[in-house]
Structure formats: structure tokens, C-alpha cells
Amino acid sequence: MKVAIICEFSGIVRDAFIAAGHEAVSFDITDSEVPGPHVTGDVMDLPRSYWEQFDLAICHPPCTHLAVSGARWFKDKLPEQAAALEFVQYLMDLPVERIALENPISIISSRIRKPDQIIQPWQYGHGETKATCLWLKNLPLLQPTDIVEGREARIHKMPPGPNRGRERSRTYTGIAEAMVSQWAG
């Protein structure tokens, strides 16, 4: 398969697909942390026809203005929220046969549509909690692969700092591997 991983700087999902023999490229406004096929820039600047070459797009739009964990600031960032929702809709409407969009519990559910499923890292081999919503197009629900004990809210408890957002946005490797085996197997 040819896979686009949109809004991914870590290379975690991209490299999981590559390791399984697929052609994958990540896209982000920042450079990739690890070497690999990566396009730096705003994906909305690419022609719509560019996306037709991909069989699957996995999208991780920034949650800064969308996640309900920041609801107390919503009234102060209405323009940013509108732009974030426009970006989400842009990703959902890409001319790609199969699309997965992930985000935490967010206003996407009330402004665009409810997610198809909510997953947790502990269902994929990581003893942590981080409710992650999936909006799917022509893809099956992601089935748990390794339910483990432990329900630590490590991501939620992360202290403020310059890299907090980047660290919180990383996809767990177990979830990335499940995406590969179940959506491209």
C-alpha cells in the first residue's frame, strides 16, 4: 500500500508501515525527528489531486484548539477553533479511499460527527490511559491486540514544558502496529 501519515513528526506510524513492506511518507509542518520519507510543510498547500496516489491516509491533526481538556479556553479562541475544524474537515474529505483521523475527546464529535470508536493505549500493550477517538472511512474498527494491566494517566500528568505538546502527541507503537496489521494486512 501507499500510505500518507499526516501531521506526524515522530515517524512512529510511518516507520511501522515501512517495516511491514509498505510505501509510507509522513507530512508535518516541522521536520521529522528520524530519517525517512517526510514532507515538511502545510499539507493544504498541496494540490488536491496529489492525494489520489495514496491508498490510505492516517491523520493526526493538532488537538490544541479541539480537545475538550482545554474547554475552559474555548471562548477565547473561537477563530483558532474554526480553523482547526476546517482543517479536520479538509483531512476527512481527502480523495483517498481509506482514511483514519485520530484525536483525543474533542469538539470534532459535536461539530462534525461522532467518532467511530475510542481506543486506549492499554488495549495495545501500553499500561496507560489516553482516550483516543478514531474517525474512519472505509476501514474496520481497530481491534485490541494486547490488553495489559495498568491504567496510569502519564500523558495527562505530564508537567508543563516546551516539549509537552510534542510528547503528548506521539502515537504508541502498539497502536501503530495494530494499524499496520489490521488496515494494511
Sequence and secondary structure as in RCSB ss.txt:
>XXXX:A:sequence
MKVAIICEFSGIVRDAFIAAGHEAVSFDITDSEVPGPHVTGDVMDLPRSYWEQFDLAICHPPCTHLAVSGARWFK
DKLPEQAAALEFVQYLMDLPVERIALENPISIISSRIRKPDQIIQPWQYGHGETKATCLWLKNLPLLQPTDIVEG
REARIHKMPPGPNRGRERSRTYTGIAEAMVSQWAG
>XXXX:A:secstr
 EEEEET SS HHHHHHHHTT EEEEEESS  SSSSSEEES GGGS GGGGGG SEEEE    TTTBGGGGGGGG
G HHHHHHHHHHHHHHHTSS SEEEEEESSBTHHHHT   SEEE GGGBT  B   EEEEEES      SB  S 
 B TTTT    TTHHHHHT   HHHHHHHHHHH  
